């Protein structure tokens, strides 16, 4: 396959690019399919019509598709398409990328829907894939955020897990207005609400995709506690969402010019990837609309852009693309990255010039397909490599990745970000240490009583709902006062630590939670253990405690144990009460070193 791109400013440029594209096709041994992708400025409709007619005359079999966008990408440069951007050398009204395939085929699916029914659009997309043989990749272009992407992705995620799916929202074409509706181009039609999918098929077609991010977490983790639709967060940590952003980003409740805080998105972990959610508007009621879906229960953090990390991560992704030896590269990057990096955006694309011809655009939200899950994200660079057949040339090494160099404001930001990153790391270390002291018993290193109570409140309802057994053990050392009085408190501490080590050895790290309840009493939460298994564990604990060689005169001590298995009516309070009664029964009725069940 072959890919060539042209920047078009006048009708004379159209004639020139048609002549050059024809020569490129003529130089190929055969041509099975032609795709012309166009990224267009919003005032270039007349020029677009002229280009479409010229393509139809010179390449009647070509598929013609694209979008009105703010900024387009061609051959790792960034000819600015939007008329609102100040003129610069290389600026264009239209970017046209011609892809010529030798054995592969390109088909289009148009999901125009005036009512925006995501499920219907998604089902049509899947049906289009099923009709084609050997579909290797699908590029999806969407108009705006009115499309419920979650409902769309639920359907589309049923596609083959090894299919490469990429793309993004085209949005409006004014880079100062980030979240309006976009328009798509599909053959002779324009789509104002819906989506277009470009399907790439062929036995010899090989496709790979990489993504890079570069934003770093900032501050503590918070939880989404209430939403109003897939992209609208109402409450964070049970407080109005707007209060969170007012507190940490210094925005006013009614402030709608949000471009200045695009670089501080919320981040959430999904399918092994960090996904960003930038703020696109704030409602008068304090709810906040985000650039992607969010779920109740999501643990999120604010993040900040590290210019060096952004460029370095992009270069590392491009090194992987280079190893694939593509014949063409397609790029979808985020307008938030462009807004943040400014001129530095050229550095994150620089390696592509030495890999293969590239084309693409800056989107308002990017599409990732990872581990069978179709997701939307922000602030991400998605790079897709394509080739037909095996690599045709020996792999030429790329130059070593250089530390990016920034100037002016971006340089100042880079230094400030380094400072923030260092302070954040120090804060996290201190916070982790404080958490350890708040949740752990100083003497034994086990969970303390407060943490054990919190964990039981969390896991008990989950176990009851799932029908899984859960059992509590409560233990204490027999005659502990005698140990302290006879051998001293230091020896008493050694006895307690010895029991704690036995509990660690006799329980499973993944499911069981031993803790020091207070004094010489210990609680163990046994996840997935019924009474029979709990009795077996308790017997092993008692045997190992009795064998401990700690006391200086060679004598030994014992531990008594109570057992209570949760039932459907239990709360954490009733379960604690029953296990306490079982321990009393073991010590007072059965005698020292005994086990009793509630």
Beta strands, then each sheet from edge to edge (+ up, - down):
strand 1: 2-8
strand 2: 33-40
strand 3: 63-68
strand 4: 72-74
strand 5: 94-101
strand 6: 105-112
strand 7: 135-142
strand 8: 164-169
strand 9: 184-186
strand 10: 189-191
strand 11: 194-201
strand 12: 205-212
strand 13: 215-227
strand 14: 232-236
strand 15: 239-240
strand 16: 266-270
strand 17: 273-277
strand 18: 279-282
strand 19: 288-290
strand 20: 299-305
strand 21: 328-334
strand 22: 357-363
strand 23: 365-370
strand 24: 373-377
strand 25: 381-388
strand 26: 470-477
strand 27: 512-518
strand 28: 521-527
strand 29: 559-565
strand 30: 595-597
sheet 1: 1+ 5- 2+ 3+ 9- 10+
sheet 2: 4+ 22- 21- 25+ 12-
sheet 3: 6+ 11- 7+ 8+ 23- 24+
sheet 4: 15+ 14- 13+ 20- 16+ 17-
sheet 5: 15+ 14- 19+ 18-
sheet 6: 27+ 28- 26+ 29- 30-
end
